[in-house]
Amino acid sequence: MTTEKDMLMWDETLFRESDIFELDYLPDYFPHRDNQLNSIRYALKPTVRGGRPLNCLLYGPPGTGKTSAALKIFDELKEYTDKVITVKVNCQIDSTRFAVISRIYKSVLNIAPPASGVSFNRIFDKLAKKLIDTDKVLIVVLDDINYLFYEGHADEVMYSLLRAHEQYPGSKIGVMAIVNDPEVIYGFDKRVTSVFLPEEIEFPRYEWSEIDDILADRIQRGFFQGVVSDSVREAMTDYVAENGDLRVGIDLMKRSGLNAEKRSSRKIDVEDVNKAYAASRSLYLSRMFSVLTDHEKYLAIQAAEAGEISAGDLYEKFRDHTGIGYTRFYEIVNKMVSAGYLTADFSGKGSKGRTRMIRSGFKKEELDELLK
Ligand SMILES: Nc1ncnc2c1ncn2[C@@H]1O[C@H](COP(=O)(O)OP(=O)(O)OP(=O)(O)O)[C@@H](O)[C@H]1O
């Protein structure tokens, strides 16, 4: 039975510090990523002595700490040198070469470039000269670089940044590309691949125990003592482990806290978490879905609509729709299976022996909701 002492007063809150549950919060405790952090340190080390960094490719599923790891190392680097300027470009927002260069220009020159009437080359020229005059090394993070491909700007951006020193001797620029799918780099043309030989740093999905550890730390910092019991935290971890996306975990903790506050409860219970997950999951699904190519989206939709479909039948639909052959179809399906968008099981029922049965990782209603 709920007693008065379990009730939250109107001016009370469960949150010790609400910033802790913001997605751009960079935590002090950043465990289970030591190898990745060390690889980034190694790639950026030359900059401490004023040299050009090694280029990097950070890849792995959503919410596995890629962006945060890069930002953590930048903070570290700034304690050793003031010769480095770091700029993070969110390519989903800045998806043309002009937008990317404007973002970099703003960070380096502390002023926005003219919005119109100036060419890319003029802006780049000023940027490169500024770097040379001030003897700074520039590190550009291209977060979600796949978005630069959609309008055909990826090669131009990479080419300009990575070959700048040919046109502007003395300029030092390195690129850190962040993606979900490392295959992205096969999309660059030769002029880029000859200069972009990145250190590839993988960010695998977190395991249950790793997620639980990270959530426990956030809970301790973010909520008052006693708000989240071990069993409630474990219920949260179970949900997050379904897809391994820590961003869902952070969102889930925050929403669960708000749900409990709404009930004026001093404690979060499992029901608050269940309710919160429904909302966090739709956030997760929309992010997951948005990174798929059109072909992948088509396969996800077909599989969800069918409930379960044999690989052969799915291929026929796919071929009729896209004209693409079996080998490529097979590659795409395998990739989607390993990323959790599809599941594939062999059944003994097929007329020609064992049939590979495909199911979608999305529920049909969830997809309908997303496609609305
Ligand atoms: N090892 C970790 N320890 C503590 N917090 C973490 C860890 N890894 C990720 N996080 C947290 O999870 C959230 C998502 O991380 P981040 O944005 O770095 O992931 P990402 O891999 O770049 O995701 P995306 O591909 O969606 O951009 C952030 O709020 C971050 O603080």
The ligand as an SDF file (V2000), in Angstrom:
LIG
                    3D

 31 33  0  0  0  0  0  0  0  0999 V2000
   30.8880    3.2570  -22.4980 N   0  0  0  0  0  0  0  0  0  0  0  0
   29.9860    4.1770  -22.1740 C   0  0  0  0  0  0  0  0  0  0  0  0
   29.9000    4.6450  -20.9130 N   0  0  0  0  0  0  0  0  0  0  0  0
   29.0010    5.5730  -20.5620 C   0  0  0  0  0  0  0  0  0  0  0  0
   28.1090    6.1110  -21.4320 N   0  0  0  0  0  0  0  0  0  0  0  0
   28.1290    5.6870  -22.7030 C   0  0  0  0  0  0  0  0  0  0  0  0
   29.0660    4.7060  -23.1410 C   0  0  0  0  0  0  0  0  0  0  0  0
   28.8540    4.4880  -24.4600 N   0  0  0  0  0  0  0  0  0  0  0  0
   27.8440    5.2810  -24.8310 C   0  0  0  0  0  0  0  0  0  0  0  0
   27.3980    6.0100  -23.7920 N   0  0  0  0  0  0  0  0  0  0  0  0
   26.2880    6.9710  -23.7990 C   0  0  0  0  0  0  0  0  0  0  0  0
   25.3160    6.5310  -24.7390 O   0  0  0  0  0  0  0  0  0  0  0  0
   24.8100    7.5970  -25.5330 C   0  0  0  0  0  0  0  0  0  0  0  0
   25.0330    7.2890  -27.0000 C   0  0  0  0  0  0  0  0  0  0  0  0
   26.4230    7.3170  -27.2760 O   0  0  0  0  0  0  0  0  0  0  0  0
   27.0300    7.9300  -28.6170 P   0  0  0  0  0  0  0  0  0  0  0  0
   26.1710    9.0460  -29.1120 O   0  0  0  0  0  0  0  0  0  0  0  0
   28.4550    8.2240  -28.3730 O   0  0  0  0  0  0  0  0  0  0  0  0
   26.8760    6.6700  -29.5670 O   0  0  0  0  0  0  0  0  0  0  0  0
   27.1420    6.5510  -31.1180 P   0  0  0  0  0  0  0  0  0  0  0  0
   27.7230    5.2130  -31.3130 O   0  0  0  0  0  0  0  0  0  0  0  0
   27.9080    7.7340  -31.6020 O   0  0  0  0  0  0  0  0  0  0  0  0
   25.6660    6.5770  -31.6690 O   0  0  0  0  0  0  0  0  0  0  0  0
   25.1130    6.9530  -33.1440 P   0  0  0  0  0  0  0  0  0  0  0  0
   25.6810    5.9670  -34.0910 O   0  0  0  0  0  0  0  0  0  0  0  0
   23.6580    6.8110  -32.9840 O   0  0  0  0  0  0  0  0  0  0  0  0
   25.5260    8.3740  -33.3930 O   0  0  0  0  0  0  0  0  0  0  0  0
   25.5440    8.8500  -25.0780 C   0  0  0  0  0  0  0  0  0  0  0  0
   24.6740    9.5860  -24.2670 O   0  0  0  0  0  0  0  0  0  0  0  0
   26.7370    8.3330  -24.2890 C   0  0  0  0  0  0  0  0  0  0  0  0
   27.0310    9.1710  -23.1980 O   0  0  0  0  0  0  0  0  0  0  0  0
  1  2  1  0
  2  3  1  0
  2  7  2  0
  3  4  2  0
  4  5  1  0
  5  6  2  0
  6  7  1  0
  6 10  1  0
  7  8  1  0
  8  9  2  0
  9 10  1  0
 10 11  1  0
 11 12  1  0
 11 30  1  0
 12 13  1  0
 13 14  1  0
 13 28  1  0
 14 15  1  0
 15 16  1  0
 16 17  2  0
 16 18  1  0
 16 19  1  0
 19 20  1  0
 20 21  2  0
 20 22  1  0
 20 23  1  0
 23 24  1  0
 24 25  2  0
 24 26  1  0
 24 27  1  0
 28 29  1  0
 28 30  1  0
 30 31  1  0
M  END
$$$$
